[in-house]
Amino acid sequence: MNYHSDRFDDHSLMVFKDDKLFAVLPANKKGITIYSHQGLTYGGFVLQETAKLHETFEAFSEVLRFLTEQGIENLEIRMIPRLYHKVPSDEIDYLMHRAGGKLLKRDILMVIDYDHRIRFQKNRREGINKAIRHGLEVRIDDNFEGFWNEILVPNLQQKHDSEPVHSLEEIKLLASRFPENIKQVNVYNSEGNIVAGTTVFLTRTTVHPQYVSGNTDKNKYGSLDLCYDFIIDRFSEGRRYFNFNTSSLDGGDALSAGLIFWKETCGARAHSIDNYLLPTASYKQLNIELR
């Protein structure tokens, strides 16, 4: 998170058990509330693989007590989607229920499960064939500049009057630090011009295209269909899921019918992700009876 540390008042926590790191809570502070973490796509209480339920209860309760003593009254937490878990890990969901956490938002991710793959529908296959007929080629390369400057930034400015969350310099820095986890995949026409692309984030379990964009001819020539077909297959080995990300509008209050339709025709299905608000003082009433 170093690259954007100037934007946030960091308040990340580390929890130790017998002098060994047990859990981390990436977080930033605003007033009397901490967030997990507004500079990350997903936050949450990150546990070591050996963590057991009662130990996690004690660690989370201790975090709440510690925050209360520091004058912090609220914890807003964006849960880590289950598809990123290496092992089952719903402990914090259970503790949110027991502690009276308030569900602020439930969003929808569109996800492909590689173990239960649904075939591309006819319109997506037609797009792929169209791209092949027009001589489009997909490459994994380091041309972040071409994608950012010629495709992504102009599209976001024109359609949404916005900018990418990462600047070109930031994404290049991150890719240099994590070359096995961040890949740039671009689509070129027969003249060698970039026409579409995606910046792909890879975890142990999941393939996630963080940015996807094509030029104005993307539908005419099927460039994005070809691009998605490539990355869904190319990075699947050893992973379980392909995460298309959310398809919501207005902070999750509405859904984009067009985006959902497009992703579902690629074989994606819905997966929920929750945001909770929890008073830190709830540790006083948080107890689990063991029998």
C-alpha positions in Angstrom: 0.0 0.0 0.0 3.1 2.2 0.1 2.5 3.8 -3.3 -0.6 5.8 -2.1 0.3 6.2 1.6 0.0 10.0 1.2 -3.7 9.7 0.5 -4.6 7.9 3.8 -4.1 8.2 7.5 -2.9 4.6 8.0 -4.2 2.7 11.0 -3.3 -0.9 10.1 -3.1 -3.4 12.9 -1.1 -6.5 13.5 -2.3 -9.2 16.0 0.3 -11.4 17.6 -0.2 -14.7 19.5 2.8 -16.1 21.4 5.1 -13.5 19.6 4.0 -14.9 16.2 1.9 -12.9 13.7 -1.7 -14.2 13.9 -3.7 -11.7 11.8 -3.6 -8.3 10.1 -6.2 -5.6 9.6 -5.2 -3.2 6.8 -7.0 0.0 7.8 -7.1 3.8 7.5 -8.5 6.3 9.9 -11.0 9.2 9.4 -12.1 10.9 12.6 -13.6 8.3 15.0 -13.9 5.6 12.3 -11.4 3.2 10.8 -12.0 1.6 7.4 -10.5 -1.7 6.2 -8.9 -0.2 3.9 -10.3 2.5 1.6 -7.2 2.2 -0.6 -7.7 -1.5 -1.2 -10.3 -3.2 -3.4 -11.1 -5.5 -0.4 -10.3 -5.2 3.2 -11.1 -7.5 6.1 -9.4 -9.4 8.9 -6.7 -11.5 7.3 -5.9 -14.7 9.2 -3.1 -17.1 9.1 -4.0 -20.5 7.7 -3.8 -22.2 11.1 -6.2 -19.8 12.8 -9.1 -21.6 14.6 -12.5 -20.2 15.4 -12.1 -19.4 19.1 -8.7 -17.9 18.6 -10.1 -15.7 15.9 -12.9 -14.6 18.2 -10.4 -13.6 20.9 -8.2 -11.8 18.4 -11.1 -9.8 16.9 -12.5 -8.9 20.3 -9.0 -7.7 21.3 -8.8 -5.5 18.2 -12.2 -3.9 19.1 -11.1 -3.3 22.6 -7.8 -1.8 21.5 -9.6 0.6 19.1 -12.1 1.6 21.7 -9.2 2.6 24.1 -7.8 4.7 21.3 -11.0 6.7 21.0 -12.1 5.1 17.8 -15.9 4.4 17.9 -16.6 2.6 14.6 -15.1 0.0 12.4 -16.3 -0.2 8.8 -15.2 -3.4 7.1 -15.5 -4.6 3.5 -15.4 -8.3 3.7 -12.9 -10.3 1.6 -14.9 -12.3 -1.0 -14.9 -16.0 -0.3 -13.4 -16.7 -3.7 -10.1 -15.2 -2.5 -9.9 -17.5 0.6 -7.4 -20.3 0.4 -9.4 -22.3 3.0 -12.9 -21.8 4.4 -12.9 -18.7 6.5 -16.3 -17.3 7.6 -15.3 -16.5 11.1 -15.7 -12.8 10.8 -19.1 -13.1 9.2 -20.2 -15.1 12.2 -18.7 -12.5 14.6 -20.3 -9.6 12.8 -23.7 -11.3 13.5 -22.9 -11.9 17.1 -21.5 -8.4 17.7 -24.5 -6.7 16.1 -22.7 -5.5 13.0 -24.9 -3.4 10.6 -25.0 -4.5 7.0 -24.3 -1.3 5.1 -24.1 -2.7 1.6 -24.4 -6.0 -0.2 -22.8 -5.9 -3.7 -22.7 -8.4 -6.5 -19.6 -9.8 -8.2 -19.9 -11.7 -11.4 -17.7 -14.8 -11.2 -16.7 -17.8 -13.3 -16.1 -21.0 -11.3 -13.5 -23.0 -13.3 -14.7 -26.2 -11.7 -18.2 -25.6 -13.1 -17.5 -23.8 -16.3 -20.4 -22.5 -18.4 -19.7 -22.2 -22.1 -19.6 -18.8 -23.8 -23.0 -18.1 -25.4 -23.5 -17.7 -29.1 -23.1 -13.9 -29.3 -19.8 -14.0 -27.4 -18.5 -16.8 -29.7 -19.5 -14.7 -32.7 -17.5 -11.8 -31.3 -14.4 -14.0 -31.0 -14.8 -15.3 -34.6 -15.3 -11.7 -35.8 -12.0 -10.6 -34.1 -10.1 -13.5 -35.6 -11.5 -12.7 -39.1 -10.3 -9.1 -38.8 -6.8 -10.2 -37.8 -6.8 -9.0 -34.2 -4.0 -10.4 -32.0 -3.7 -10.7 -28.2 -0.4 -10.2 -26.5 0.9 -10.2 -22.9 3.3 -7.2 -22.9 4.4 -4.3 -20.8 2.7 -1.6 -22.9 0.9 0.0 -20.0 1.4 3.4 -21.6 -0.4 2.5 -24.8 -3.4 1.0 -22.9 -3.6 3.9 -20.4 -3.0 6.8 -22.7 -4.8 5.6 -25.9 -7.6 3.5 -24.5 -8.4 3.5 -20.8 -8.0 7.2 -19.8 -9.8 8.7 -22.9 -12.7 6.2 -22.4 -13.2 6.9 -18.7 -13.0 10.7 -19.3 -15.5 10.5 -22.2 -18.0 8.1 -20.7 -17.8 8.8 -17.0 -15.8 12.0 -16.6 -13.5 10.1 -14.3 -9.9 8.7 -14.1 -8.5 5.2 -13.3 -8.0 4.6 -9.6 -4.3 3.9 -10.4 -2.3 6.5 -12.3 0.0 5.1 -15.1 3.1 5.6 -12.8 1.4 3.8 -10.0 0.3 0.8 -12.0 3.8 0.5 -13.5 5.4 0.6 -10.0 3.0 -2.0 -8.7 3.7 -4.3 -11.8 7.4 -3.9 -11.2 7.1 -5.0 -7.6 4.6 -7.8 -8.3 5.5 -9.1 -11.8 3.9 -12.5 -11.3 0.6 -11.0 -10.0 0.0 -8.1 -12.4 -0.1 -8.6 -16.2 -0.9 -6.3 -19.0 -2.8 -7.9 -21.9 -3.4 -5.9 -25.0 -5.2 -6.5 -28.3 -3.7 -5.2 -31.6 -5.1 -4.9 -35.1 -3.3 -6.0 -38.2 -1.5 -2.7 -38.5 0.0 -3.0 -35.0 -2.3 -0.4 -33.3 -3.6 -1.1 -29.8 -7.4 -1.4 -29.9 -8.3 -2.9 -26.5 -6.7 -4.2 -23.3 -6.9 -5.3 -19.7 -4.8 -5.1 -16.6 -5.1 -8.5 -14.9 -4.5 -9.0 -11.2 -3.7 -12.6 -10.2 -4.0 -14.3 -6.8 -3.5 -17.9 -5.8 -7.2 -18.6 -6.3 -8.5 -15.9 -8.7 -8.0 -14.1 -12.0 -9.3 -10.6 -11.8 -9.2 -8.0 -14.7 -8.8 -4.7 -12.8 -9.2 -2.5 -15.9 -10.8 -3.5 -19.2 -11.4 -1.1 -22.1 -11.6 -1.0 -25.9 -11.7 1.6 -28.6 -14.9 2.7 -30.3 -14.8 -0.2 -32.7 -14.8 -2.9 -29.9 -18.2 -4.2 -30.8 -17.7 -4.0 -34.5 -14.5 -6.1 -34.4 -15.0 -8.2 -31.2 -11.8 -7.0 -29.5 -13.1 -7.4 -25.9 -14.6 -10.8 -26.6 -11.2 -12.0 -27.9 -9.4 -10.4 -25.0 -11.7 -12.0 -22.3 -11.5 -15.4 -24.1 -7.7 -15.2 -23.9 -7.3 -14.2 -20.2 -10.0 -16.6 -18.9 -8.1 -19.5 -20.4 -4.5 -18.3 -20.2 -4.4 -17.7 -16.4 -6.8 -20.4 -15.2 -4.2 -23.1 -14.4 -4.1 -23.7 -10.6 -6.9 -21.2 -9.9 -10.5 -21.7 -9.1 -12.3 -18.4 -10.1 -12.4 -15.7 -12.6 -13.8 -12.5 -11.1 -15.3 -9.9 -13.5 -15.8 -7.5 -10.5 -19.0 -5.6 -9.6 -21.6 -4.4 -12.1 -23.3 -1.9 -9.8 -24.1 1.8 -10.1 -24.8 4.6 -7.6 -22.8 3.0 -4.8 -24.5 -0.4 -5.2 -28.1 0.9 -5.3 -28.6 -0.1 -8.9 -27.3 -2.8 -11.3 -26.0 -2.3 -14.8 -28.1 -4.5 -17.0 -25.8 -4.2 -19.9 -22.7 -5.2 -17.9 -24.4 -8.1 -16.2 -25.8 -9.4 -19.5 -22.4 -9.3 -21.1 -20.7 -11.1 -18.2 -23.4 -13.7 -17.9 -23.0 -14.5 -21.6 -19.3 -15.3 -20.8 -20.5 -17.8 -18.2 -20.4 -15.7 -15.1 -22.8 -16.0 -12.2 -23.5 -13.9 -9.1 -21.5 -13.8 -5.9 -22.2 -11.4 -3.0 -19.9 -9.3 -1.0 -20.8 -7.4 2.2 -19.8 -4.1 3.9 -20.4 -3.9 7.7 -20.4 -1.1 10.3 -19.6 -2.2 13.8 -19.3 -0.1 17.0 -15.9 -0.9 18.5 -17.4 -0.9 22.0 -19.4 -4.1 21.1 -16.4 -6.1 22.3 -18.0 -5.7 25.8 -21.0 -7.7 24.8 -19.2 -10.1 22.5 -19.0 -13.5 24.1 -19.4 -17.0 22.8 -20.3 -19.7 25.2 -18.4 -22.9 24.7 -20.0 -26.1 26.0 
